[in-house]
Amino acid sequence: MNIKRIKLEVPERHRAFIRVLLVQMPFGQPPWRILHWLVTMTEPDFIVFPEYAWYGPGEFPSVIEAGKSAYAELCRVSSRWPSFIIGGTFIEKRSGDYYSFCPLLYRGEEYGRYYKVNPTGVERRRGIQGGDTLVQYQWHCRRFSILICADIFRKDLIRQLGDRGTRLIFVPTASPFRPADTPQAKYTRDRRFFQAGAEIIQGVLVKVCGVGRLFEGRFQGRSLVVTSRQVLWRAAIEDESRMILSWVDIYYEDSSGVHDGEKLKSSDE
């Protein structure tokens, strides 16, 4: 698969870690007020929103119209923030087909967008087609990429990015609620897909989920930050139905590695 590389001419903060702010939020209800305060207080390098963050309950064709105004609002609000925005996902319509993409923004300006390669069966039945290009961003000495939800099941995609030097992957996700799901089953899936993906790239995967009703279904907040060796941060079972704004500091040994996590700092609001 093609890989597009985008070099980002954006200043660094020159600190020994990168700070990631995870926004686990109810679908269609961005917490702008508290988020602006938190961004000002914590100065994150990255702010990560969930897949379909800007949509809500209802039938698919009618709900997607909300994305147009939400994108404009995201650009307007984030123009005040000196942080990269992993903008969740938006639906784009082209020639009668739909595509799901995640934009990368900085101070309200779009620097690139990644189109989901591996839509779920439900998405395909709704007319969402898969993209055909991976994207790798280079920010000074660091390389990072974005995958979207079910893309994580494609280890070949992760391997391609890892072979090109990607050591950090953001994964906006919509995790369906499963009434009979057990904590052990959830943690097993985390290890099988996300921790295994982190091992492939020898780096870090960041998953951010939305909560509540989306389209015709219910979803849970299973946000996660993981390396190949351990879970650095994970939403607690009792927090899977509520909003969490949490930041995690990832310390780099060099341009391609991370410390074991004993220096990890995280906080919930």
PASEBA-1860 file (N, C-alpha, C; in nm, 3 decimals):
! residues 269
1> MNIKRIKL> 0.084/-0.120/0.000/0.000/0.000/0.000/0.088/0.124/0.000 ~ 0.043/0.227/-0.070/0.119/0.352/-0.074/0.126/0.416/0.064 ~ 0.239/0.480/0.092/0.255/0.557/0.215/0.295/0.699/0.177 ~ 0.214/0.792/0.221/0.241/0.934/0.195/0.311/0.993/0.317 ~ 0.424/1.058/0.297/0.496/1.118/0.408/0.477/1.270/0.404 ~ 0.442/1.325/0.518/0.420/1.469/0.529/0.513/1.524/0.636 ~ 0.597/1.618/0.600/0.688/1.681/0.695/0.619/1.803/0.756 ~ 0.622/1.810/0.888/0.551/1.915/0.961/0.650/2.021/1.010
9> EVPERHRA> 0.636/2.140/0.957/0.723/2.251/0.998/0.656/2.326/1.112 ~ 0.651/2.260/1.225/0.586/2.314/1.344/0.686/2.309/1.459 ~ 0.697/2.414/1.541/0.798/2.417/1.647/0.779/2.306/1.750 ~ 0.892/2.259/1.805/0.889/2.167/1.917/0.886/2.244/2.049 ~ 0.849/2.174/2.157/0.855/2.235/2.290/0.987/2.204/2.360 ~ 1.070/2.121/2.300/1.203/2.088/2.354/1.195/2.038/2.497 ~ 1.118/1.933/2.517/1.114/1.867/2.646/1.137/1.718/2.623 ~ 1.161/1.645/2.729/1.204/1.506/2.718/1.090/1.409/2.695
17> FIRVLLVQ> 0.972/1.459/2.673/0.856/1.373/2.653/0.759/1.441/2.558 ~ 0.664/1.363/2.509/0.552/1.423/2.439/0.428/1.402/2.525 ~ 0.344/1.501/2.532/0.224/1.495/2.615/0.102/1.478/2.525 ~ 0.024/1.375/2.555/-0.095/1.342/2.476/-0.218/1.360/2.563 ~ -0.313/1.439/2.516/-0.440/1.459/2.585/-0.548/1.377/2.516 ~ -0.605/1.281/2.587/-0.708/1.193/2.533/-0.845/1.250/2.569 ~ -0.931/1.261/2.469/-1.065/1.318/2.490/-1.169/1.207/2.470 ~ -1.198/1.134/2.577/-1.305/1.035/2.573/-1.435/1.108/2.605
25> MPFGQPPW> -1.520/1.127/2.505/-1.634/1.219/2.516/-1.761/1.156/2.464 ~ -1.877/1.204/2.509/-2.004/1.160/2.450/-2.010/1.205/2.303 ~ -2.060/1.119/2.217/-2.068/1.152/2.076/-2.150/1.279/2.054 ~ -2.095/1.368/1.973/-2.166/1.490/1.937/-2.170/1.596/2.046 ~ -2.096/1.577/2.155/-2.099/1.672/2.266/-1.958/1.710/2.309 ~ -1.884/1.782/2.228/-1.748/1.820/2.265/-1.746/1.913/2.386 ~ -1.663/1.884/2.485/-1.659/1.966/2.608/-1.564/2.084/2.592 ~ -1.599/2.179/2.505/-1.506/2.284/2.467/-1.456/2.366/2.585
33> RILHWLVT> -1.544/2.398/2.677/-1.506/2.489/2.785/-1.398/2.429/2.875 ~ -1.425/2.310/2.927/-1.326/2.247/3.014/-1.203/2.206/2.935 ~ -1.221/2.172/2.808/-1.109/2.131/2.725/-1.014/2.248/2.703 ~ -1.069/2.366/2.678/-0.983/2.483/2.659/-0.903/2.512/2.785 ~ -0.967/2.502/2.900/-0.896/2.523/3.026/-0.785/2.420/3.043 ~ -0.814/2.295/3.012/-0.718/2.187/3.032/-0.600/2.201/2.935 ~ -0.628/2.239/2.812/-0.520/2.260/2.715/-0.428/2.372/2.762 ~ -0.486/2.479/2.814/-0.406/2.591/2.864/-0.320/2.547/2.982
41> MTEPDFIV> -0.374/2.463/3.069/-0.302/2.420/3.189/-0.193/2.316/3.158 ~ -0.220/2.225/3.066/-0.129/2.111/3.047/-0.037/2.123/2.926 ~ -0.069/2.210/2.831/0.012/2.231/2.711/0.046/2.099/2.640 ~ -0.054/2.026/2.594/-0.026/1.898/2.527/0.034/1.918/2.388 ~ 0.111/1.820/2.345/0.161/1.819/2.208/0.054/1.767/2.112 ~ -0.028/1.673/2.160/-0.133/1.612/2.080/-0.263/1.609/2.158 ~ -0.374/1.638/2.091/-0.507/1.624/2.147/-0.582/1.526/2.057 ~ -0.633/1.418/2.115/-0.686/1.308/2.034/-0.835/1.291/2.062
49> FPEYAWYG> -0.916/1.298/1.956/-1.061/1.279/1.964/-1.100/1.140/1.911 ~ -1.217/1.090/1.951/-1.259/0.955/1.909/-1.309/0.951/1.764 ~ -1.317/0.831/1.712/-1.385/0.808/1.584/-1.530/0.854/1.597 ~ -1.580/0.920/1.494/-1.719/0.969/1.490/-1.753/1.061/1.607 ~ -1.653/1.131/1.661/-1.677/1.217/1.778/-1.785/1.320/1.754 ~ -1.802/1.363/1.629/-1.884/1.481/1.599/-2.027/1.445/1.560 ~ -2.061/1.317/1.567/-2.193/1.271/1.528/-2.269/1.223/1.651 ~ -2.391/1.176/1.633/-2.472/1.134/1.746/-2.572/1.028/1.706
57> PGEFPSVI> -2.676/1.008/1.786/-2.776/0.905/1.754/-2.863/0.945/1.636 ~ -2.912/0.845/1.565/-3.001/0.870/1.452/-2.961/0.785/1.332 ~ -3.038/0.792/1.227/-3.008/0.716/1.108/-2.888/0.777/1.035 ~ -2.805/0.692/0.980/-2.676/0.733/0.925/-2.685/0.848/0.824 ~ -2.765/0.839/0.720/-2.760/0.945/0.618/-2.794/1.084/0.672 ~ -2.887/1.090/0.767/-2.928/1.221/0.818/-2.829/1.276/0.918 ~ -2.768/1.190/0.998/-2.676/1.234/1.103/-2.547/1.291/1.046 ~ -2.501/1.239/0.933/-2.370/1.278/0.884/-2.363/1.425/0.843
65> EAGKSAYA> -2.477/1.489/0.819/-2.474/1.630/0.783/-2.416/1.715/0.895 ~ -2.424/1.666/1.019/-2.371/1.741/1.132/-2.220/1.760/1.124 ~ -2.153/1.674/1.049/-2.008/1.682/1.042/-1.955/1.807/0.976 ~ -2.031/1.866/0.885/-1.982/1.985/0.813/-1.962/2.102/0.907 ~ -2.061/2.131/0.990/-2.047/2.242/1.083/-1.949/2.207/1.195 ~ -1.943/2.079/1.234/-1.851/2.037/1.340/-1.706/2.056/1.298 ~ -1.676/2.029/1.171/-1.538/2.048/1.124/-1.499/2.195/1.132 ~ -1.588/2.282/1.090/-1.560/2.425/1.096/-1.541/2.470/1.241
73> ELCRVSSR> -1.622/2.415/1.330/-1.610/2.451/1.472/-1.478/2.402/1.529 ~ -1.438/2.280/1.494/-1.311/2.226/1.541/-1.195/2.313/1.496 ~ -1.197/2.355/1.371/-1.091/2.442/1.320/-1.089/2.575/1.395 ~ -1.206/2.630/1.419/-1.215/2.759/1.487/-1.164/2.749/1.631 ~ -1.211/2.651/1.705/-1.172/2.638/1.846/-1.023/2.605/1.858 ~ -0.974/2.513/1.776/-0.836/2.468/1.790/-0.735/2.570/1.736 ~ -0.781/2.674/1.668/-0.690/2.776/1.618/-0.616/2.847/1.732 ~ -0.668/2.835/1.855/-0.604/2.898/1.971/-0.503/2.807/2.038
81> WPSFIIGG> -0.496/2.681/1.995/-0.416/2.582/2.066/-0.288/2.548/1.991 ~ -0.172/2.563/2.052/-0.046/2.522/1.988/-0.021/2.372/2.005 ~ -0.116/2.293/1.957/-0.112/2.147/1.971/-0.160/2.084/1.841 ~ -0.109/1.965/1.812/-0.163/1.889/1.701/-0.297/1.830/1.742 ~ -0.394/1.837/1.653/-0.527/1.781/1.676/-0.545/1.657/1.591 ~ -0.561/1.543/1.657/-0.601/1.420/1.588/-0.753/1.424/1.591 ~ -0.814/1.466/1.480/-0.950/1.519/1.483/-1.064/1.419/1.479 ~ -1.045/1.299/1.539/-1.154/1.202/1.529/-1.178/1.166/1.384
89> TFIEKRSG> -1.304/1.144/1.346/-1.330/1.116/1.205/-1.450/1.195/1.155 ~ -1.444/1.225/1.026/-1.552/1.291/0.954/-1.586/1.206/0.832 ~ -1.708/1.222/0.783/-1.753/1.149/0.665/-1.751/1.243/0.544 ~ -1.686/1.197/0.440/-1.678/1.273/0.315/-1.753/1.195/0.206 ~ -1.832/1.266/0.127/-1.906/1.201/0.019/-1.843/1.239/-0.114 ~ -1.813/1.135/-0.194/-1.752/1.157/-0.325/-1.814/1.062/-0.426 ~ -1.869/1.114/-0.531/-1.925/1.033/-0.640/-2.021/0.925/-0.589 ~ -2.103/0.962/-0.493/-2.203/0.870/-0.441/-2.155/0.776/-0.333
97> DYYSFCPL> -2.024/0.775/-0.306/-1.968/0.689/-0.202/-1.927/0.774/-0.082 ~ -1.917/0.709/0.034/-1.872/0.775/0.155/-1.731/0.728/0.191 ~ -1.655/0.817/0.254/-1.522/0.784/0.305/-1.508/0.844/0.444 ~ -1.442/0.771/0.532/-1.418/0.818/0.668/-1.273/0.863/0.680 ~ -1.253/0.986/0.724/-1.116/1.036/0.733/-1.090/1.105/0.866 ~ -0.963/1.104/0.904/-0.918/1.173/1.025/-0.824/1.285/0.984 ~ -0.858/1.410/1.014/-0.768/1.521/0.980/-0.664/1.542/1.089 ~ -0.548/1.593/1.049/-0.448/1.643/1.142/-0.447/1.794/1.131
105> LYRGEEYG> -0.475/1.861/1.243/-0.482/2.007/1.246/-0.375/2.062/1.339 ~ -0.336/2.186/1.312/-0.251/2.262/1.404/-0.291/2.408/1.393 ~ -0.329/2.464/1.507/-0.380/2.602/1.512/-0.487/2.627/1.407 ~ -0.577/2.532/1.393/-0.692/2.547/1.306/-0.667/2.519/1.160 ~ -0.544/2.486/1.124/-0.511/2.460/0.983/-0.490/2.311/0.962 ~ -0.545/2.258/0.853/-0.528/2.116/0.823/-0.395/2.092/0.755 ~ -0.319/1.995/0.811/-0.189/1.958/0.755/-0.195/1.828/0.677 ~ -0.300/1.752/0.696/-0.313/1.626/0.625/-0.438/1.554/0.671
113> RYYKVNPT> -0.476/1.451/0.597/-0.588/1.367/0.638/-0.562/1.223/0.596 ~ -0.608/1.133/0.681/-0.593/0.990/0.655/-0.731/0.929/0.638 ~ -0.750/0.852/0.530/-0.877/0.786/0.502/-0.872/0.641/0.552 ~ -0.972/0.603/0.627/-0.979/0.469/0.686/-0.969/0.363/0.576 ~ -0.877/0.272/0.592/-0.852/0.169/0.491/-0.946/0.050/0.507 ~ -0.980/0.017/0.632/-1.051/-0.108/0.660/-1.185/-0.082/0.729 ~ -1.285/-0.031/0.658/-1.416/-0.011/0.720/-1.474/-0.143/0.770 ~ -1.556/-0.135/0.874/-1.624/-0.255/0.925/-1.733/-0.298/0.827
121> GVERRRGI> -1.787/-0.417/0.851/-1.897/-0.464/0.768/-2.017/-0.372/0.774 ~ -2.048/-0.321/0.893/-2.160/-0.227/0.909/-2.134/-0.101/0.827 ~ -2.012/-0.049/0.833/-1.981/0.072/0.756/-1.991/0.048/0.606 ~ -1.945/-0.066/0.562/-1.952/-0.095/0.418/-2.097/-0.105/0.371 ~ -2.183/-0.160/0.457/-2.324/-0.167/0.420/-2.387/-0.027/0.413 ~ -2.330/0.067/0.481/-2.376/0.205/0.475/-2.317/0.281/0.358 ~ -2.229/0.217/0.284/-2.170/0.280/0.167/-2.033/0.340/0.189 ~ -1.972/0.315/0.304/-1.839/0.370/0.331/-1.733/0.281/0.264
129> QGGDTLVQ> -1.651/0.344/0.183/-1.545/0.275/0.111/-1.411/0.293/0.183 ~ -1.319/0.202/0.155/-1.187/0.211/0.218/-1.091/0.297/0.139 ~ -1.000/0.363/0.211/-0.894/0.439/0.146/-0.785/0.347/0.094 ~ -0.687/0.405/0.026/-0.581/0.324/-0.033/-0.441/0.375/-0.003 ~ -0.429/0.466/0.095/-0.299/0.525/0.124/-0.280/0.544/0.274 ~ -0.166/0.499/0.325/-0.127/0.528/0.462/-0.057/0.663/0.467 ~ -0.056/0.725/0.583/0.008/0.856/0.598/0.104/0.851/0.716 ~ 0.224/0.898/0.692/0.323/0.911/0.800/0.363/1.058/0.810
137> YQWHCRRF> 0.352/1.110/0.930/0.391/1.249/0.957/0.529/1.250/1.022 ~ 0.612/1.340/0.976/0.744/1.358/1.037/0.749/1.494/1.104 ~ 0.766/1.490/1.235/0.773/1.612/1.316/0.911/1.615/1.381 ~ 1.002/1.690/1.318/1.141/1.691/1.359/1.195/1.548/1.357 ~ 1.243/1.492/1.468/1.301/1.358/1.463/1.198/1.248/1.485 ~ 1.071/1.283/1.508/0.969/1.184/1.542/0.875/1.160/1.424 ~ 0.838/1.034/1.408/0.744/0.996/1.303/0.622/0.931/1.367 ~ 0.505/0.979/1.328/0.382/0.923/1.382/0.280/0.907/1.271
145> SILICADI> 0.179/0.825/1.298/0.075/0.798/1.200/-0.060/0.787/1.269 ~ -0.164/0.778/1.188/-0.301/0.761/1.236/-0.360/0.639/1.167 ~ -0.424/0.552/1.245/-0.511/0.449/1.192/-0.648/0.471/1.255 ~ -0.751/0.413/1.197/-0.887/0.436/1.248/-0.952/0.303/1.281 ~ -0.982/0.282/1.408/-1.063/0.172/1.458/-1.024/0.037/1.396 ~ -1.106/-0.019/1.308/-1.084/-0.153/1.255/-0.957/-0.167/1.172 ~ -0.892/-0.057/1.139/-0.760/-0.067/1.075/-0.663/-0.146/1.162 ~ -0.685/-0.143/1.294/-0.593/-0.209/1.387/-0.591/-0.360/1.366
153> FRKDLIRQ> -0.696/-0.415/1.303/-0.700/-0.559/1.276/-0.607/-0.598/1.161 ~ -0.561/-0.499/1.086/-0.473/-0.524/0.972/-0.327/-0.506/1.015 ~ -0.265/-0.613/1.056/-0.125/-0.604/1.102/-0.030/-0.565/0.990 ~ -0.072/-0.594/0.866/0.014/-0.555/0.754/0.025/-0.403/0.745 ~ -0.082/-0.331/0.780/-0.075/-0.185/0.778/0.020/-0.135/0.886 ~ 0.008/-0.192/1.005/0.096/-0.152/1.115/0.241/-0.183/1.081 ~ 0.264/-0.299/1.022/0.401/-0.338/0.987/0.460/-0.244/0.882 ~ 0.382/-0.204/0.785/0.431/-0.110/0.685/0.475/0.021/0.749
161> LGDRGTRL> 0.394/0.070/0.841/0.429/0.195/0.909/0.553/0.177/0.995 ~ 0.560/0.065/1.067/0.677/0.040/1.150/0.804/0.028/1.069 ~ 0.795/-0.035/0.953/0.912/-0.050/0.866/0.964/0.085/0.817 ~ 0.875/0.184/0.812/0.915/0.320/0.770/0.953/0.409/0.889 ~ 0.958/0.352/1.007/1.006/0.429/1.122/0.900/0.490/1.210 ~ 0.773/0.460/1.186/0.668/0.510/1.275/0.680/0.442/1.410 ~ 0.683/0.524/1.517/0.693/0.469/1.654/0.576/0.514/1.741 ~ 0.482/0.586/1.684/0.365/0.631/1.758/0.246/0.631/1.664
169> IFVPTASP> 0.140/0.558/1.701/0.020/0.551/1.618/-0.100/0.589/1.703 ~ -0.178/0.684/1.653/-0.304/0.724/1.716/-0.418/0.649/1.647 ~ -0.511/0.598/1.729/-0.619/0.516/1.675/-0.754/0.566/1.728 ~ -0.815/0.668/1.667/-0.953/0.704/1.703/-1.045/0.584/1.681 ~ -1.129/0.554/1.780/-1.202/0.428/1.779/-1.346/0.448/1.826 ~ -1.436/0.366/1.772/-1.572/0.352/1.825/-1.588/0.206/1.866 ~ -1.598/0.182/1.997/-1.601/0.046/2.050/-1.744/0.008/2.087 ~ -1.806/-0.083/2.014/-1.946/-0.120/2.042/-1.963/-0.178/2.183
177> FRPADTPQ> -2.071/-0.140/2.247/-2.105/-0.195/2.378/-2.152/-0.339/2.363 ~ -2.096/-0.428/2.445/-2.133/-0.569/2.443/-2.183/-0.605/2.582 ~ -2.313/-0.629/2.598/-2.370/-0.652/2.732/-2.304/-0.766/2.809 ~ -2.264/-0.871/2.739/-2.208/-0.988/2.808/-2.056/-0.984/2.817 ~ -1.995/-0.873/2.778/-1.850/-0.863/2.778/-1.795/-0.866/2.920 ~ -1.683/-0.932/2.939/-1.618/-0.936/3.069/-1.489/-0.854/3.065 ~ -1.441/-0.806/3.180/-1.313/-0.734/3.181/-1.201/-0.816/3.121 ~ -1.198/-0.946/3.150/-1.091/-1.029/3.096/-1.096/-1.034/2.944
185> AKYTRDRR> -1.216/-1.043/2.886/-1.228/-1.044/2.740/-1.181/-0.912/2.680 ~ -1.213/-0.801/2.747/-1.169/-0.670/2.699/-1.017/-0.660/2.701 ~ -0.956/-0.702/2.812/-0.810/-0.693/2.823/-0.741/-0.786/2.725 ~ -0.804/-0.900/2.698/-0.747/-0.991/2.599/-0.744/-0.927/2.461 ~ -0.851/-0.858/2.424/-0.854/-0.790/2.293/-0.749/-0.679/2.289 ~ -0.732/-0.607/2.400/-0.629/-0.504/2.405/-0.491/-0.563/2.377 ~ -0.463/-0.676/2.437/-0.332/-0.740/2.416/-0.319/-0.792/2.274 ~ -0.427/-0.853/2.224/-0.421/-0.918/2.093/-0.402/-0.819/1.979
193> FFQAGAEI> -0.464/-0.703/1.991/-0.459/-0.608/1.881/-0.369/-0.487/1.910 ~ -0.391/-0.421/2.020/-0.319/-0.296/2.044/-0.178/-0.320/2.098 ~ -0.165/-0.408/2.196/-0.030/-0.435/2.246/0.054/-0.506/2.140 ~ -0.009/-0.593/2.064/0.062/-0.660/1.954/0.105/-0.558/1.848 ~ 0.019/-0.459/1.822/0.056/-0.355/1.727/0.172/-0.271/1.777 ~ 0.173/-0.242/1.908/0.284/-0.166/1.965/0.414/-0.244/1.954 ~ 0.405/-0.376/1.967/0.525/-0.459/1.953/0.578/-0.454/1.810 ~ 0.488/-0.453/1.714/0.532/-0.449/1.573/0.612/-0.323/1.545
201> IQGVLVKV> 0.566/-0.209/1.594/0.636/-0.083/1.566/0.741/-0.049/1.671 ~ 0.748/-0.132/1.778/0.838/-0.104/1.890/0.818/0.037/1.941 ~ 0.692/0.069/1.966/0.658/0.203/2.009/0.530/0.206/2.091 ~ 0.445/0.305/2.064/0.327/0.331/2.145/0.204/0.341/2.056 ~ 0.093/0.281/2.101/-0.037/0.299/2.038/-0.129/0.371/2.135 ~ -0.203/0.469/2.083/-0.297/0.549/2.163/-0.436/0.531/2.104 ~ -0.526/0.469/2.182/-0.665/0.449/2.140/-0.755/0.544/2.218 ~ -0.843/0.616/2.148/-0.938/0.705/2.215/-1.078/0.674/2.163
209> CGVGRLFE> -1.170/0.651/2.257/-1.306/0.608/2.222/-1.410/0.712/2.263 ~ -1.524/0.710/2.192/-1.640/0.788/2.232/-1.733/0.704/2.318 ~ -1.825/0.771/2.386/-1.919/0.700/2.474/-2.063/0.740/2.440 ~ -2.156/0.647/2.468/-2.298/0.677/2.452/-2.354/0.628/2.319 ~ -2.459/0.697/2.272/-2.530/0.656/2.152/-2.469/0.719/2.027 ~ -2.453/0.636/1.925/-2.401/0.680/1.796/-2.478/0.607/1.688 ~ -2.533/0.683/1.591/-2.617/0.625/1.486/-2.725/0.539/1.553 ~ -2.729/0.409/1.524/-2.834/0.324/1.583/-2.780/0.236/1.695
217> GRFQGRSL> -2.661/0.264/1.746/-2.601/0.174/1.845/-2.549/0.244/1.969 ~ -2.500/0.164/2.063/-2.443/0.211/2.188/-2.295/0.175/2.192 ~ -2.214/0.266/2.243/-2.069/0.245/2.241/-2.009/0.275/2.378 ~ -1.889/0.216/2.400/-1.825/0.225/2.530/-1.687/0.289/2.519 ~ -1.645/0.353/2.627/-1.517/0.423/2.629/-1.404/0.333/2.676 ~ -1.335/0.271/2.582/-1.226/0.179/2.616/-1.092/0.239/2.574 ~ -1.071/0.363/2.612/-0.949/0.433/2.573/-0.826/0.370/2.640 ~ -0.711/0.384/2.572/-0.595/0.303/2.609/-0.467/0.367/2.555
225> VVTSRQVL> -0.359/0.359/2.634/-0.225/0.392/2.586/-0.136/0.274/2.621 ~ -0.068/0.216/2.523/0.001/0.090/2.545/0.133/0.084/2.469 ~ 0.232/0.017/2.529/0.354/-0.021/2.461/0.353/-0.172/2.443 ~ 0.459/-0.226/2.385/0.465/-0.371/2.368/0.479/-0.442/2.502 ~ 0.528/-0.370/2.604/0.555/-0.433/2.733/0.444/-0.415/2.835 ~ 0.369/-0.306/2.824/0.273/-0.279/2.930/0.168/-0.177/2.887 ~ 0.060/-0.176/2.964/-0.042/-0.072/2.950/0.004/0.049/3.030 ~ 0.022/0.162/2.964/0.061/0.284/3.034/-0.058/0.353/3.098
233> WRAAIEDE> -0.172/0.346/3.031/-0.295/0.405/3.087/-0.414/0.339/3.019 ~ -0.520/0.319/3.096/-0.642/0.260/3.038/-0.762/0.313/3.117 ~ -0.870/0.343/3.047/-0.994/0.381/3.115/-1.041/0.266/3.202 ~ -1.073/0.296/3.326/-1.122/0.193/3.417/-1.258/0.141/3.371 ~ -1.288/0.017/3.408/-1.415/-0.044/3.369/-1.533/0.045/3.409 ~ -1.527/0.102/3.530/-1.637/0.184/3.578/-1.646/0.320/3.507 ~ -1.544/0.354/3.428/-1.544/0.482/3.357/-1.579/0.468/3.209 ~ -1.616/0.349/3.166/-1.637/0.326/3.023/-1.763/0.391/2.969
241> SRMILSWV> -1.848/0.443/3.056/-1.970/0.509/3.009/-1.967/0.660/3.033 ~ -1.854/0.714/3.076/-1.850/0.857/3.107/-1.737/0.928/3.036 ~ -1.746/1.060/3.034/-1.641/1.141/2.974/-1.516/1.138/3.061 ~ -1.402/1.124/2.997/-1.273/1.135/3.065/-1.182/1.222/2.979 ~ -1.120/1.320/3.042/-1.013/1.395/2.979/-0.886/1.361/3.055 ~ -0.796/1.291/2.989/-0.677/1.240/3.057/-0.554/1.271/2.975 ~ -0.446/1.308/3.044/-0.322/1.331/2.970/-0.216/1.231/3.015 ~ -0.133/1.193/2.918/-0.027/1.095/2.941/0.102/1.151/2.882
249> DIYYEDSS> 0.210/1.144/2.959/0.342/1.185/2.911/0.419/1.062/2.868 ~ 0.467/1.063/2.745/0.545/0.952/2.691/0.689/0.999/2.678 ~ 0.778/0.937/2.755/0.918/0.976/2.756/0.996/0.897/2.652 ~ 1.075/0.969/2.573/1.153/0.908/2.467/1.299/0.894/2.509 ~ 1.355/0.775/2.487/1.499/0.756/2.503/1.573/0.827/2.389 ~ 1.515/0.816/2.271/1.570/0.881/2.152/1.456/0.895/2.054 ~ 1.485/0.908/1.927/1.379/0.932/1.829/1.296/0.808/1.802 ~ 1.336/0.692/1.852/1.265/0.570/1.815/1.222/0.483/1.931
257> GVHDGEKL> 1.241/0.526/2.056/1.208/0.439/2.167/1.138/0.511/2.279 ~ 1.085/0.435/2.375/1.018/0.494/2.489/1.071/0.430/2.616 ~ 1.070/0.505/2.724/1.105/0.447/2.853/0.997/0.348/2.897 ~ 1.027/0.271/2.997/0.938/0.162/3.037/0.806/0.208/3.095 ~ 0.797/0.331/3.139/0.670/0.379/3.187/0.671/0.418/3.333 ~ 0.784/0.395/3.402/0.787/0.432/3.542/0.779/0.583/3.560 ~ 0.811/0.658/3.454/0.804/0.803/3.460/0.671/0.857/3.408 ~ 0.583/0.764/3.373/0.453/0.805/3.319/0.376/0.890/3.417
265> KSSDE> 0.314/0.995/3.366/0.226/1.078/3.446/0.091/1.083/3.376 ~ -0.014/1.061/3.449/-0.146/1.075/3.390/-0.241/1.131/3.493 ~ -0.342/1.200/3.445/-0.439/1.260/3.537/-0.574/1.266/3.469 ~ -0.680/1.241/3.543/-0.816/1.249/3.491/-0.883/1.375/3.542 ~ -0.973/1.426/3.461/-1.056/1.538/3.503/-1.200/1.491/3.503
END
